Amino acid sequence: MKKIIEYAKEHGYETAEYQGVFKDSNVYIAVYNYDETNENLVGLPAFIFEKNDKLEWVQDGRSLEVLNHFYED
């Protein structure tokens, strides 16, 4: 998990939380610690895909697929 958190930090986030498995990859959501002094975040959520010890930053249309997979009604 340390490697995942370091990867999130490289992209300006504070940490990451495990979401589950999506299309044969472990998926983590990048977490930005928000407080009143920061600006509001706008845009797609950022996910980290982990497969075969390789990491991929996902913050595009695939983010919507991940959201639908883990958070659909």
N, CA, C and O atoms as a GROMACS GRO file, in nm:
protein
  292
    1MET      N    1   0.082  -0.120   0.000
    1MET     CA    2   0.000   0.000   0.000
    1MET      C    3   0.087   0.126   0.000
    1MET      O    4   0.045   0.231  -0.050
    2LYS      N    5   0.205   0.116   0.056
    2LYS     CA    6   0.295   0.231   0.061
    2LYS      C    7   0.325   0.284  -0.080
    2LYS      O    8   0.328   0.405  -0.102
    3LYS      N    9   0.346   0.193  -0.174
    3LYS     CA   10   0.374   0.231  -0.313
    3LYS      C   11   0.256   0.306  -0.374
    3LYS      O   12   0.276   0.401  -0.450
    4ILE      N   13   0.135   0.265  -0.342
    4ILE     CA   14   0.014   0.328  -0.394
    4ILE      C   15   0.002   0.471  -0.338
    4ILE      O   16  -0.026   0.565  -0.413
    5ILE      N   17   0.024   0.486  -0.210
    5ILE     CA   18   0.015   0.618  -0.147
    5ILE      C   19   0.122   0.712  -0.202
    5ILE      O   20   0.094   0.829  -0.227
    6GLU      N   21   0.242   0.662  -0.220
    6GLU     CA   22   0.349   0.744  -0.279
    6GLU      C   23   0.311   0.790  -0.419
    6GLU      O   24   0.337   0.904  -0.457
    7TYR      N   25   0.249   0.701  -0.496
    7TYR     CA   26   0.206   0.734  -0.632
    7TYR      C   27   0.098   0.843  -0.628
    7TYR      O   28   0.102   0.936  -0.709
    8ALA      N   29   0.004   0.832  -0.536
    8ALA     CA   30  -0.100   0.935  -0.520
    8ALA      C   31  -0.036   1.070  -0.484
    8ALA      O   32  -0.075   1.173  -0.537
    9LYS      N   33   0.062   1.068  -0.396
    9LYS     CA   34   0.130   1.191  -0.355
    9LYS      C   35   0.204   1.255  -0.472
    9LYS      O   36   0.211   1.377  -0.482
   10GLU      N   37   0.261   1.173  -0.559
   10GLU     CA   38   0.330   1.225  -0.678
   10GLU      C   39   0.234   1.305  -0.766
   10GLU      O   40   0.277   1.393  -0.840
   11HIS      N   41   0.105   1.273  -0.758
   11HIS     CA   42   0.004   1.342  -0.838
   11HIS      C   43  -0.071   1.449  -0.759
   11HIS      O   44  -0.174   1.499  -0.805
   12GLY      N   45  -0.020   1.485  -0.642
   12GLY     CA   46  -0.077   1.594  -0.565
   12GLY      C   47  -0.186   1.557  -0.466
   12GLY      O   48  -0.251   1.644  -0.410
   13TYR      N   49  -0.207   1.429  -0.445
   13TYR     CA   50  -0.308   1.383  -0.350
   13TYR      C   51  -0.240   1.341  -0.220
   13TYR      O   52  -0.118   1.322  -0.217
   14GLU      N   53  -0.319   1.326  -0.115
   14GLU     CA   54  -0.264   1.293   0.016
   14GLU      C   55  -0.246   1.143   0.038
   14GLU      O   56  -0.147   1.100   0.097
   15THR      N   57  -0.341   1.064  -0.011
   15THR     CA   58  -0.340   0.921   0.014
   15THR      C   59  -0.429   0.852  -0.090
   15THR      O   60  -0.472   0.914  -0.187
   16ALA      N   61  -0.455   0.725  -0.068
   16ALA     CA   62  -0.544   0.649  -0.156
   16ALA      C   63  -0.614   0.543  -0.072
   16ALA      O   64  -0.562   0.496   0.029
   17GLU      N   65  -0.734   0.506  -0.118
   17GLU     CA   66  -0.812   0.403  -0.048
   17GLU      C   67  -0.852   0.294  -0.146
   17GLU      O   68  -0.892   0.323  -0.259
   18TYR      N   69  -0.841   0.172  -0.102
   18TYR     CA   70  -0.875   0.057  -0.186
   18TYR      C   71  -1.024   0.055  -0.214
   18TYR      O   72  -1.105   0.072  -0.123
   19GLN      N   73  -1.061   0.034  -0.341
   19GLN     CA   74  -1.202   0.027  -0.380
   19GLN      C   75  -1.247  -0.115  -0.411
   19GLN      O   76  -1.360  -0.152  -0.381
   20GLY      N   77  -1.158  -0.194  -0.472
   20GLY     CA   78  -1.193  -0.329  -0.511
   20GLY      C   79  -1.125  -0.365  -0.643
   20GLY      O   80  -1.027  -0.302  -0.682
   21VAL      N   81  -1.179  -0.466  -0.710
   21VAL     CA   82  -1.122  -0.513  -0.836
   21VAL      C   83  -1.213  -0.470  -0.950
   21VAL      O   84  -1.335  -0.485  -0.942
   22PHE      N   85  -1.154  -0.417  -1.056
   22PHE     CA   86  -1.225  -0.375  -1.176
   22PHE      C   87  -1.142  -0.417  -1.296
   22PHE      O   88  -1.028  -0.375  -1.312
   23LYS      N   89  -1.201  -0.500  -1.381
   23LYS     CA   90  -1.134  -0.546  -1.503
   23LYS      C   91  -0.992  -0.598  -1.473
   23LYS      O   92  -0.896  -0.555  -1.536
   24ASP      N   93  -0.982  -0.688  -1.379
   24ASP     CA   94  -0.856  -0.754  -1.344
   24ASP      C   95  -0.750  -0.664  -1.282
   24ASP      O   96  -0.634  -0.702  -1.273
   25SER      N   97  -0.788  -0.546  -1.239
   25SER     CA   98  -0.694  -0.456  -1.172
   25SER      C   99  -0.746  -0.423  -1.032
   25SER      O  100  -0.866  -0.408  -1.012
   26ASN      N  101  -0.654  -0.413  -0.938
   26ASN     CA  102  -0.690  -0.357  -0.808
   26ASN      C  103  -0.708  -0.208  -0.828
   26ASN      O  104  -0.627  -0.144  -0.895
   27VAL      N  105  -0.813  -0.152  -0.771
   27VAL     CA  106  -0.844  -0.011  -0.793
   27VAL      C  107  -0.842   0.063  -0.659
   27VAL      O  108  -0.900   0.017  -0.560
   28TYR      N  109  -0.775   0.177  -0.659
   28TYR     CA  110  -0.768   0.265  -0.543
   28TYR      C  111  -0.816   0.403  -0.587
   28TYR      O  112  -0.789   0.447  -0.699
   29ILE      N  113  -0.888   0.470  -0.500
   29ILE     CA  114  -0.927   0.608  -0.530
   29ILE      C  115  -0.830   0.701  -0.462
   29ILE      O  116  -0.798   0.684  -0.344
   30ALA      N  117  -0.782   0.800  -0.537
   30ALA     CA  118  -0.690   0.898  -0.481
   30ALA      C  119  -0.772   0.994  -0.394
   30ALA      O  120  -0.879   1.039  -0.433
   31VAL      N  121  -0.719   1.022  -0.276
   31VAL     CA  122  -0.792   1.104  -0.179
   31VAL      C  123  -0.715   1.234  -0.155
   31VAL      O  124  -0.597   1.234  -0.121
   32TYR      N  125  -0.787   1.342  -0.173
   32TYR     CA  126  -0.733   1.475  -0.148
   32TYR      C  127  -0.795   1.523  -0.018
   32TYR      O  128  -0.918   1.531  -0.009
   33ASN      N  129  -0.716   1.556   0.081
   33ASN     CA  130  -0.769   1.604   0.209
   33ASN      C  131  -0.814   1.748   0.193
   33ASN      O  132  -0.733   1.840   0.183
   34TYR      N  133  -0.944   1.766   0.192
   34TYR     CA  134  -1.004   1.898   0.172
   34TYR      C  135  -1.024   1.968   0.306
   34TYR      O  136  -1.064   1.906   0.404
   35ASP      N  137  -0.997   2.096   0.308
   35ASP     CA  138  -1.036   2.178   0.423
   35ASP      C  139  -1.087   2.312   0.370
   35ASP      O  140  -1.080   2.338   0.250
   36GLU      N  141  -1.137   2.394   0.458
   36GLU     CA  142  -1.201   2.519   0.418
   36GLU      C  143  -1.108   2.615   0.344
   36GLU      O  144  -1.156   2.700   0.269
   37THR      N  145  -0.979   2.604   0.363
   37THR     CA  146  -0.886   2.696   0.300
   37THR      C  147  -0.853   2.658   0.156
   37THR      O  148  -0.798   2.739   0.082
   38ASN      N  149  -0.886   2.536   0.116
   38ASN     CA  150  -0.857   2.491  -0.019
   38ASN      C  151  -0.971   2.525  -0.113
   38ASN      O  152  -1.084   2.547  -0.071
   39GLU      N  153  -0.939   2.529  -0.241
   39GLU     CA  154  -1.041   2.551  -0.342
   39GLU      C  155  -1.122   2.422  -0.359
   39GLU      O  156  -1.077   2.314  -0.322
   40ASN      N  157  -1.241   2.436  -0.415
   40ASN     CA  158  -1.323   2.319  -0.443
   40ASN      C  159  -1.262   2.238  -0.556
   40ASN      O  160  -1.206   2.293  -0.651
   41LEU      N  161  -1.274   2.108  -0.546
   41LEU     CA  162  -1.227   2.020  -0.652
   41LEU      C  163  -1.337   2.003  -0.756
   41LEU      O  164  -1.453   1.981  -0.722
   42VAL      N  165  -1.299   2.013  -0.882
   42VAL     CA  166  -1.394   1.997  -0.991
   42VAL      C  167  -1.333   1.900  -1.090
   42VAL      O  168  -1.214   1.908  -1.121
   43GLY      N  169  -1.414   1.809  -1.140
   43GLY     CA  170  -1.366   1.717  -1.242
   43GLY      C  171  -1.386   1.573  -1.200
   43GLY      O  172  -1.447   1.542  -1.098
   44LEU      N  173  -1.333   1.487  -1.282
   44LEU     CA  174  -1.346   1.343  -1.257
   44LEU      C  175  -1.259   1.299  -1.140
   44LEU      O  176  -1.151   1.354  -1.118
   45PRO      N  177  -1.305   1.200  -1.066
   45PRO     CA  178  -1.219   1.146  -0.960
   45PRO      C  179  -1.098   1.075  -1.020
   45PRO      O  180  -1.102   1.028  -1.134
   46ALA      N  181  -0.994   1.068  -0.942
   46ALA     CA  182  -0.872   1.002  -0.986
   46ALA      C  183  -0.864   0.863  -0.923
   46ALA      O  184  -0.886   0.847  -0.804
   47PHE      N  185  -0.833   0.765  -1.006
   47PHE     CA  186  -0.817   0.628  -0.960
   47PHE      C  187  -0.678   0.580  -0.995
   47PHE      O  188  -0.616   0.626  -1.091
   48ILE      N  189  -0.629   0.488  -0.917
   48ILE     CA  190  -0.502   0.421  -0.945
   48ILE      C  191  -0.532   0.275  -0.971
   48ILE      O  192  -0.590   0.206  -0.887
   49PHE      N  193  -0.493   0.228  -1.087
   49PHE     CA  194  -0.509   0.088  -1.122
   49PHE      C  195  -0.376   0.018  -1.095
   49PHE      O  196  -0.269   0.070  -1.130
   50GLU      N  197  -0.382  -0.098  -1.032
   50GLU     CA  198  -0.262  -0.177  -1.004
   50GLU      C  199  -0.283  -0.316  -1.063
   50GLU      O  200  -0.378  -0.386  -1.028
   51LYS      N  201  -0.193  -0.353  -1.152
   51LYS     CA  202  -0.200  -0.486  -1.214
   51LYS      C  203  -0.057  -0.531  -1.244
   51LYS      O  204   0.022  -0.456  -1.302
   52ASN      N  205  -0.026  -0.653  -1.204
   52ASN     CA  206   0.108  -0.709  -1.227
   52ASN      C  207   0.218  -0.616  -1.177
   52ASN      O  208   0.321  -0.598  -1.243
   53ASP      N  209   0.194  -0.556  -1.060
   53ASP     CA  210   0.291  -0.469  -0.994
   53ASP      C  211   0.318  -0.339  -1.071
   53ASP      O  212   0.418  -0.272  -1.045
   54LYS      N  213   0.229  -0.304  -1.165
   54LYS     CA  214   0.242  -0.179  -1.239
   54LYS      C  215   0.125  -0.090  -1.202
   54LYS      O  216   0.013  -0.137  -1.180
   55LEU      N  217   0.151   0.041  -1.196
   55LEU     CA  218   0.049   0.138  -1.158
   55LEU      C  219   0.010   0.224  -1.278
   55LEU      O  220   0.094   0.257  -1.362
   56GLU      N  221  -0.118   0.258  -1.284
   56GLU     CA  222  -0.168   0.346  -1.390
   56GLU      C  223  -0.260   0.449  -1.327
   56GLU      O  224  -0.350   0.415  -1.251
   57TRP      N  225  -0.237   0.576  -1.360
   57TRP     CA  226  -0.321   0.684  -1.313
   57TRP      C  227  -0.438   0.697  -1.409
   57TRP      O  228  -0.419   0.708  -1.530
   58VAL      N  229  -0.559   0.695  -1.356
   58VAL     CA  230  -0.679   0.702  -1.440
   58VAL      C  231  -0.764   0.821  -1.393
   58VAL      O  232  -0.815   0.823  -1.281
   59GLN      N  233  -0.777   0.918  -1.481
   59GLN     CA  234  -0.860   1.035  -1.452
   59GLN      C  235  -0.916   1.086  -1.585
   59GLN      O  236  -0.892   1.199  -1.628
   60ASP      N  237  -0.991   0.997  -1.647
   60ASP     CA  238  -1.051   1.026  -1.777
   60ASP      C  239  -1.187   0.958  -1.783
   60ASP      O  240  -1.247   0.932  -1.679
   61GLY      N  241  -1.237   0.930  -1.900
   61GLY     CA  242  -1.367   0.866  -1.915
   61GLY      C  243  -1.380   0.733  -1.843
   61GLY      O  244  -1.489   0.692  -1.806
   62ARG      N  245  -1.268   0.666  -1.824
   62ARG     CA  246  -1.272   0.539  -1.752
   62ARG      C  247  -1.311   0.558  -1.606
   62ARG      O  248  -1.361   0.466  -1.542
   63SER      N  249  -1.288   0.678  -1.554
   63SER     CA  250  -1.330   0.707  -1.417
   63SER      C  251  -1.481   0.688  -1.401
   63SER      O  252  -1.527   0.641  -1.297
   64LEU      N  253  -1.556   0.724  -1.504
   64LEU     CA  254  -1.700   0.707  -1.500
   64LEU      C  255  -1.738   0.559  -1.495
   64LEU      O  256  -1.832   0.520  -1.425
   65GLU      N  257  -1.666   0.476  -1.570
   65GLU     CA  258  -1.690   0.332  -1.566
   65GLU      C  259  -1.666   0.276  -1.426
   65GLU      O  260  -1.743   0.195  -1.375
   66VAL      N  261  -1.557   0.322  -1.364
   66VAL     CA  262  -1.524   0.276  -1.229
   66VAL      C  263  -1.632   0.320  -1.131
   66VAL      O  264  -1.676   0.242  -1.047
   67LEU      N  265  -1.675   0.444  -1.142
   67LEU     CA  266  -1.781   0.494  -1.055
   67LEU      C  267  -1.908   0.410  -1.071
   67LEU      O  268  -1.971   0.372  -0.972
   68ASN      N  269  -1.945   0.382  -1.194
   68ASN     CA  270  -2.063   0.300  -1.218
   68ASN      C  271  -2.048   0.160  -1.161
   68ASN      O  272  -2.144   0.103  -1.110
   69HIS      N  273  -1.929   0.105  -1.170
   69HIS     CA  274  -1.904  -0.031  -1.121
   69HIS      C  275  -1.917  -0.039  -0.968
   69HIS      O  276  -1.980  -0.130  -0.915
   70PHE      N  277  -1.856   0.057  -0.898
   70PHE     CA  278  -1.852   0.050  -0.752
   70PHE      C  279  -1.967   0.124  -0.684
   70PHE      O  280  -2.001   0.093  -0.570
   71TYR      N  281  -2.027   0.219  -0.752
   71TYR     CA  282  -2.123   0.306  -0.685
   71TYR      C  283  -2.262   0.310  -0.750
   71TYR      O  284  -2.341   0.399  -0.719
   72GLU      N  285  -2.292   0.217  -0.838
   72GLU     CA  286  -2.424   0.224  -0.900
   72GLU      C  287  -2.532   0.191  -0.800
   72GLU      O  288  -2.509   0.121  -0.701
   73ASP      N  289  -2.651   0.242  -0.827
   73ASP     CA  290  -2.765   0.222  -0.734
   73ASP      C  291  -2.784   0.078  -0.714
   73ASP      O  292  -2.874   0.037  -0.641
   0.00000   0.00000   0.00000
